[in-house]
Amino acid sequence: MLDKNAPIGVMDAGLGGYTVVKELQQLLPQEDIIFYGDGKNQPYGNRSEEEILHLTRQCLDFLKAKGVKIVAVACNTISTLIDRYQPEYDFRIFSIVKAGSDDAIGMNLEQVGILSTMFTAKSGCYDRLIHQKRPDMAVYPQGCPMLARIIEDGGFDQERINEELKKTLGCLAAAHPDLDALILGCTHFPMIRENIQRLYPQFTRFINPAATQARQMTEYLKENGGINPNGGGTFRVYTTSNCKFYADMTRHVGLKDPVSVELVPAPQPLNR
């Protein structure tokens, strides 16, 4: 039985998960939310599977210690491995990759591009989930090795962002000039949607999985008696990197003012 008074946890390898928090705050304004962003070890998408799992378990252990009732894994890279760590925890964990795949299936597309980290692209996770229900849909993944890191560095350096998009998304756009639908397969990427639209106006349909992930979590809480009707809607941020940047970005994204933004020890890397 869910403790309806417990907070909702949101975790990400960085601050991209703020896009999920925004959707949750709109759907469930009374719910208390704890956000954990491992900015120090970001991006996870350039690491090995074992390294990702090692860091992820430490992030989830942190949220478990905070007594969360459910967790949104807002990181696409981490979500690709959800079957490896979900059995280790007694709270439900929600994958943003599944949310994005469900969106693409629901839109009845003939083809879709996916802009993501390198690990997500190489994993084929979107391809597998989409093809379970839509084997005829063409899926074109495109990995970006540095884009999330550039966004996480702050300042929104337009030149660096556009250069990275040209190196990566530019290849996808050139190879498939009739492709118009794009999954933003990293929660950092909705923050640069305008850059994408300016550089590649062929993309007219964008899928931001954050909204569907928040909706799926809301439905789960309702079905399992987990809605907190009397909560204060508090928002607490824990980060392993720059507290000022994380605080400033809450306003940039349009979130409620956090009760606190606290620096916490970063997950330790895998010993070899």
C-alpha positions as CSV (number, residue, x, y, z in Angstrom):
1,M,0.0,0.0,0.0
2,L,1.3,3.4,-1.0
3,D,1.9,6.0,1.7
4,K,0.0,8.9,0.1
5,N,1.7,11.4,2.3
6,A,5.2,10.4,1.0
7,P,6.9,12.6,-1.6
8,I,7.4,11.8,-5.3
9,G,11.0,11.4,-6.4
10,V,12.4,12.6,-9.7
11,M,16.0,11.8,-10.6
12,D,18.2,12.7,-13.6
13,A,21.8,12.7,-14.6
14,G,21.7,16.5,-14.4
15,L,18.9,19.1,-14.4
16,G,17.0,18.0,-17.6
17,G,14.5,16.3,-15.3
18,Y,13.2,19.7,-14.4
19,T,11.0,19.3,-17.4
20,V,9.3,16.3,-15.7
21,V,8.9,18.2,-12.5
22,K,7.2,21.0,-14.3
23,E,4.6,18.6,-15.7
24,L,4.1,16.9,-12.3
25,Q,3.6,20.3,-10.6
26,Q,0.9,21.1,-13.1
27,L,-0.9,17.8,-12.8
28,L,-0.4,17.3,-9.1
29,P,0.1,20.7,-7.5
30,Q,-0.5,19.4,-4.0
31,E,2.2,16.7,-4.1
32,D,5.6,17.1,-2.5
33,I,8.4,16.5,-4.9
34,I,12.1,15.7,-4.3
35,F,14.5,16.2,-7.2
36,Y,17.9,14.6,-7.4
37,G,20.3,15.7,-10.1
38,D,23.7,14.2,-10.4
39,G,25.3,17.0,-12.3
40,K,28.8,16.1,-11.3
41,N,28.7,12.7,-13.2
42,Q,26.7,14.0,-16.1
43,P,26.5,12.9,-18.9
44,Y,25.7,9.3,-18.2
45,G,25.2,8.6,-21.9
46,N,29.0,8.4,-22.6
47,R,29.5,5.7,-19.9
48,S,29.4,1.9,-19.9
49,E,26.4,0.0,-18.8
50,E,28.0,-1.2,-15.6
51,E,29.1,2.4,-14.8
52,I,25.6,3.7,-15.4
53,L,24.0,1.0,-13.2
54,H,26.5,1.7,-10.4
55,L,25.8,5.4,-10.3
56,T,22.0,4.9,-10.8
57,R,21.7,2.6,-7.8
58,Q,23.3,5.3,-5.6
59,C,20.9,7.9,-6.8
60,L,17.9,5.6,-6.2
61,D,19.3,4.7,-2.7
62,F,19.3,8.4,-1.9
63,L,15.7,8.8,-2.9
64,K,14.8,5.6,-1.0
65,A,16.3,7.1,2.2
66,K,14.0,10.2,1.7
67,G,11.0,7.9,1.8
68,V,9.6,8.5,-1.7
69,K,6.5,6.6,-2.8
70,I,7.3,6.5,-6.6
71,V,10.2,7.7,-8.7
72,A,10.4,9.2,-12.2
73,V,13.7,8.3,-13.9
74,A,13.8,11.4,-16.1
75,C,17.0,10.4,-17.8
76,N,16.6,8.4,-21.0
77,T,20.0,6.8,-20.6
78,I,19.2,5.5,-17.2
79,S,15.7,4.4,-18.3
80,T,17.1,2.1,-20.9
81,L,18.3,-0.2,-18.1
82,I,15.2,-0.1,-15.9
83,D,14.7,-3.8,-16.0
84,R,18.1,-4.2,-14.3
85,Y,17.3,-2.1,-11.2
86,Q,13.5,-2.0,-10.8
87,P,13.4,-5.4,-9.1
88,E,15.8,-4.1,-6.4
89,Y,13.3,-1.5,-5.1
90,D,9.9,-1.7,-3.5
91,F,8.6,1.5,-5.1
92,R,7.5,1.9,-8.7
93,I,10.0,3.4,-11.1
94,F,8.7,5.1,-14.2
95,S,10.8,5.1,-17.4
96,I,10.8,8.1,-19.7
97,V,11.8,6.0,-22.6
98,K,8.5,4.1,-22.3
99,A,6.6,7.3,-22.1
100,G,8.3,8.6,-25.3
101,S,7.7,5.4,-27.1
102,D,4.0,5.4,-26.1
103,D,3.7,8.9,-27.5
104,A,5.2,8.0,-30.8
105,I,2.8,4.9,-31.1
106,G,-0.2,7.0,-30.1
107,M,0.6,9.6,-32.8
108,N,0.3,6.9,-35.5
109,L,3.5,8.0,-37.2
110,E,5.0,6.4,-40.3
111,Q,8.5,7.4,-39.2
112,V,10.2,9.1,-36.3
113,G,13.6,10.4,-35.4
114,I,15.2,10.2,-31.9
115,L,17.7,12.8,-30.7
116,S,19.4,11.4,-27.6
117,T,22.7,10.6,-25.8
118,M,25.0,8.1,-27.5
119,F,24.1,5.3,-25.0
120,T,20.4,5.7,-25.6
121,A,20.9,5.7,-29.4
122,K,23.1,2.6,-29.4
123,S,20.9,0.7,-27.0
124,G,18.0,0.5,-29.5
125,C,15.5,0.9,-26.6
126,Y,13.1,3.1,-28.5
127,D,13.2,0.9,-31.5
128,R,12.3,-2.2,-29.5
129,L,9.5,-0.6,-27.5
130,I,8.0,1.1,-30.6
131,H,8.2,-2.0,-32.8
132,Q,6.4,-4.1,-30.2
133,K,3.2,-2.3,-31.2
134,R,4.2,-0.7,-34.5
135,P,6.7,-2.9,-36.3
136,D,6.1,-1.0,-39.5
137,M,7.2,2.4,-38.1
138,A,10.7,3.5,-39.3
139,V,12.8,4.6,-36.3
140,Y,15.9,6.7,-36.8
141,P,18.1,7.2,-33.7
142,Q,20.7,10.0,-33.6
143,G,23.2,10.2,-30.7
144,C,24.7,13.5,-29.5
145,P,27.8,13.0,-27.4
146,M,28.2,16.5,-26.0
147,L,24.8,18.3,-26.2
148,A,23.5,17.5,-22.7
149,R,26.9,18.5,-21.2
150,I,26.9,21.8,-23.1
151,I,23.4,22.6,-21.7
152,E,24.3,21.4,-18.2
153,D,27.4,23.8,-18.3
154,G,24.9,26.7,-18.2
155,G,24.8,29.9,-20.0
156,F,23.1,28.3,-23.1
157,D,26.1,29.0,-25.3
158,Q,24.2,29.3,-28.6
159,E,27.3,28.8,-30.8
160,R,28.3,25.5,-29.0
161,I,24.7,24.3,-29.0
162,N,24.2,25.0,-32.7
163,E,27.6,23.5,-33.6
164,E,26.7,20.2,-31.8
165,L,23.3,20.1,-33.5
166,K,24.8,20.6,-36.9
167,K,27.3,17.7,-36.3
168,T,24.6,15.3,-35.1
169,L,21.0,16.2,-35.9
170,G,22.3,17.7,-39.2
171,C,23.3,14.2,-40.3
172,L,19.8,12.8,-39.5
173,A,18.1,15.7,-41.3
174,A,20.2,15.3,-44.4
175,A,19.8,11.5,-44.6
176,H,16.0,11.8,-44.2
177,P,14.8,15.1,-45.7
178,D,11.1,14.1,-45.4
179,L,11.4,13.3,-41.7
180,D,9.2,15.7,-39.7
181,A,8.7,14.0,-36.3
182,L,11.4,14.0,-33.6
183,I,11.5,12.5,-30.1
184,L,13.5,14.7,-27.7
185,G,15.1,11.7,-26.2
186,C,17.0,13.5,-23.4
187,T,15.2,15.7,-20.9
188,H,17.7,18.5,-21.5
189,F,16.7,18.8,-25.1
190,P,13.3,20.5,-24.7
191,M,15.3,23.5,-23.4
192,I,16.8,23.9,-26.9
193,R,13.8,23.2,-29.0
194,E,13.9,26.6,-30.5
195,N,17.4,26.0,-31.7
196,I,16.3,22.9,-33.5
197,Q,13.4,24.6,-35.1
198,R,15.6,27.4,-36.4
199,L,18.3,25.2,-37.8
200,Y,16.0,22.4,-39.1
201,P,12.5,23.7,-39.9
202,Q,11.7,20.3,-41.5
203,F,10.9,19.1,-37.9
204,T,7.4,20.3,-37.2
205,R,6.2,17.6,-34.7
206,F,8.1,17.2,-31.4
207,I,7.6,14.5,-28.8
208,N,8.5,15.6,-25.3
209,P,8.1,12.4,-23.2
210,A,8.0,14.4,-19.9
211,A,4.3,15.1,-20.2
212,T,3.4,11.5,-20.8
213,Q,5.6,10.2,-18.0
214,A,3.9,12.7,-15.5
215,R,0.5,11.6,-16.8
216,Q,1.3,7.9,-16.3
217,M,2.6,8.6,-12.8
218,T,-0.6,10.5,-12.0
219,E,-2.8,7.6,-13.2
220,Y,-0.8,5.1,-11.2
221,L,-1.2,7.1,-8.0
222,K,-5.0,7.5,-8.6
223,E,-5.4,3.8,-9.2
224,N,-3.4,2.8,-6.1
225,G,-4.8,5.3,-3.6
226,G,-1.5,7.3,-3.6
227,I,-2.8,10.8,-4.2
228,N,-2.0,13.2,-1.4
229,P,-5.1,15.5,-1.1
230,N,-3.7,17.6,1.7
231,G,-0.1,18.0,0.7
232,G,1.7,21.4,0.6
233,G,3.2,20.9,-2.8
234,T,6.7,21.5,-1.6
235,F,9.7,21.2,-3.9
236,R,13.2,20.3,-2.7
237,V,16.3,20.1,-4.9
238,Y,19.4,18.0,-4.2
239,T,22.3,18.3,-6.6
240,T,25.9,17.1,-6.8
241,S,27.1,20.1,-8.7
242,N,26.3,23.9,-8.8
243,C,23.5,24.9,-6.4
244,K,23.2,28.4,-7.8
245,F,22.8,27.2,-11.3
246,Y,20.2,24.6,-10.2
247,A,18.3,27.3,-8.3
248,D,18.4,29.7,-11.2
249,M,17.2,27.1,-13.7
250,T,14.0,26.4,-11.6
251,R,12.9,29.9,-12.6
252,H,14.1,29.5,-16.2
253,V,12.0,26.3,-16.6
254,G,9.0,27.8,-14.8
255,L,9.0,25.7,-11.6
256,K,7.7,26.6,-8.2
257,D,10.3,28.1,-6.0
258,P,12.1,25.3,-4.2
259,V,12.0,25.1,-0.4
260,S,15.8,24.4,-0.6
261,V,18.6,23.6,-3.1
262,E,21.1,21.5,-1.3
263,L,24.6,20.2,-2.4
264,V,25.0,16.5,-1.6
265,P,27.9,14.1,-2.2
266,A,28.0,12.7,-5.7
267,P,27.7,9.0,-6.4
268,Q,31.0,7.3,-6.4
269,P,32.4,6.0,-9.7
270,L,32.9,2.3,-10.3
271,N,36.1,0.9,-8.9
272,R,38.1,-1.1,-11.5
